[in-house]
Amino acid sequence: MEEFRPVPDALAYLLGSWRVTRSVQDRAGGGEGRFDGTTVFGPLDAGGLLHEEAGTFVWLGVPRPAERTLRFLPGPTPGTADVRFADGRPFHDLDLTTGRHVVGHPCSADLYRGEFTVRDPDHWRTVWQVAGPAKNLLLTTDYARLR
């Protein structure tokens, strides 16, 4: 059985820079890809963190630059977060107080199911399973704190 590390405050834990490695598997078409880059969680003026990810995504052997921005705002209970897209639309909640959190996010007719696990003070993982008429993907992302 896998052990998880409880985190009393998700935003405090995430603050800083992380090395990111993501594998992407298209379970319908058989394609595979990989993202390598960094994610920086920096403070927002109004509270919370700005998540800025940048790196290189290689899909079927073709590399291209990739980036995304999210907002991690203080959640409804202490130590949790309300994750939003860069434009402010809701994405999902985040509660790492047990070291593991499972979320769902509908996107058009597809459903994203995410699992967040904290391994130790410097390592965490997300696994997103995407299922629906348009997609059948497995995305596994490992984060390692940069010092």
C-alpha positions in Angstrom: 0.0 0.0 0.0 1.3 3.4 -1.0 1.9 5.9 1.8 1.0 9.6 1.5 2.3 12.5 3.4 -0.3 14.8 5.0 0.1 18.5 4.2 -1.6 20.9 6.6 -1.5 23.8 4.1 -1.6 23.1 0.4 -0.6 26.6 -0.7 2.4 26.7 1.6 3.5 23.3 0.4 3.3 24.2 -3.3 5.0 27.6 -3.0 8.3 27.6 -5.0 9.7 26.0 -8.2 9.3 22.4 -9.3 10.8 20.2 -12.0 8.0 18.6 -13.9 7.9 15.3 -15.9 4.6 14.3 -17.5 3.8 11.2 -19.5 0.7 11.3 -21.8 -0.8 8.1 -23.1 -3.6 8.1 -25.7 -5.4 4.9 -24.7 -7.6 5.0 -27.7 -5.1 5.8 -30.5 -2.0 4.4 -28.9 0.0 7.6 -29.1 2.5 8.6 -26.4 4.0 11.9 -25.4 6.1 13.5 -22.7 6.4 16.9 -21.2 9.6 18.1 -19.4 9.8 21.5 -17.8 9.3 23.6 -14.7 6.3 24.8 -12.7 6.6 27.9 -10.5 4.1 28.6 -7.8 4.5 32.3 -7.0 2.4 34.6 -4.7 -0.6 36.5 -6.1 -1.2 40.0 -4.9 -4.7 39.2 -3.7 -3.7 35.9 -2.0 -3.1 32.5 -3.3 -0.5 31.3 -5.9 0.0 31.8 -9.6 1.0 28.4 -11.2 3.1 29.0 -14.3 4.3 25.9 -16.2 6.6 25.9 -19.2 8.6 23.3 -21.0 8.8 21.1 -24.0 6.0 18.6 -25.0 7.1 15.8 -27.4 4.1 14.1 -29.1 4.9 11.2 -31.5 8.5 12.3 -31.7 7.7 16.0 -32.5 8.8 18.5 -29.8 7.1 21.8 -29.3 7.0 24.5 -26.6 4.1 24.2 -24.1 2.9 26.3 -21.2 -0.1 26.8 -19.0 -1.2 29.1 -16.2 -3.5 28.3 -13.3 -4.6 30.2 -10.1 -4.5 28.4 -6.8 -6.7 30.5 -4.4 -7.3 29.9 -0.7 -10.0 27.3 -0.4 -13.2 27.3 1.8 -11.4 25.6 4.7 -7.9 26.3 6.1 -5.1 24.6 4.2 -7.2 23.9 1.1 -7.1 25.5 -2.4 -9.6 26.5 -5.1 -7.9 25.9 -8.4 -9.0 28.0 -11.3 -8.0 28.4 -14.9 -6.0 31.6 -15.9 -9.2 33.3 -16.9 -10.9 32.6 -13.5 -13.1 29.7 -14.5 -13.3 27.0 -11.8 -11.2 23.9 -12.3 -11.2 21.9 -9.1 -10.7 22.0 -5.4 -7.5 20.7 -3.7 -7.2 19.3 -0.1 -3.9 17.7 0.7 -4.5 17.4 4.5 -4.5 13.5 4.2 -1.7 13.6 1.5 -4.2 12.4 -1.2 -7.0 14.1 -3.0 -9.3 12.9 -5.8 -11.3 15.4 -8.0 -13.5 15.4 -11.1 -13.8 18.0 -13.7 -16.3 17.9 -16.6 -15.0 19.4 -19.9 -17.6 19.4 -22.6 -18.6 15.7 -22.9 -15.3 14.4 -21.4 -14.7 13.8 -17.7 -11.3 14.5 -16.1 -10.6 12.5 -12.9 -7.6 13.6 -11.0 -5.7 12.1 -8.1 -3.1 14.2 -6.2 -0.6 12.4 -3.9 2.1 13.9 -1.7 5.1 11.6 -1.4 7.4 13.7 0.8 8.3 17.4 1.4 9.9 17.6 -2.1 7.8 15.2 -4.3 4.2 15.0 -5.4 2.3 13.4 -8.2 -0.9 14.0 -10.2 -2.6 11.4 -12.3 -5.4 12.5 -14.6 -7.6 10.0 -16.4 -9.7 11.6 -19.2 -12.6 9.7 -20.6 -15.3 10.6 -23.0 -16.3 10.7 -26.7 -13.4 13.0 -27.6 -10.6 11.6 -25.4 -9.2 8.6 -23.6 -6.0 9.7 -22.0 -3.8 9.0 -19.0 -1.6 11.8 -17.8 0.9 11.2 -15.0 2.9 14.1 -13.7 5.7 13.9 -11.2 6.9 17.1 -9.4 10.3 17.4 -7.7 11.1 20.6 -5.7 14.0 22.7 -7.1 16.2 24.1 -4.4 
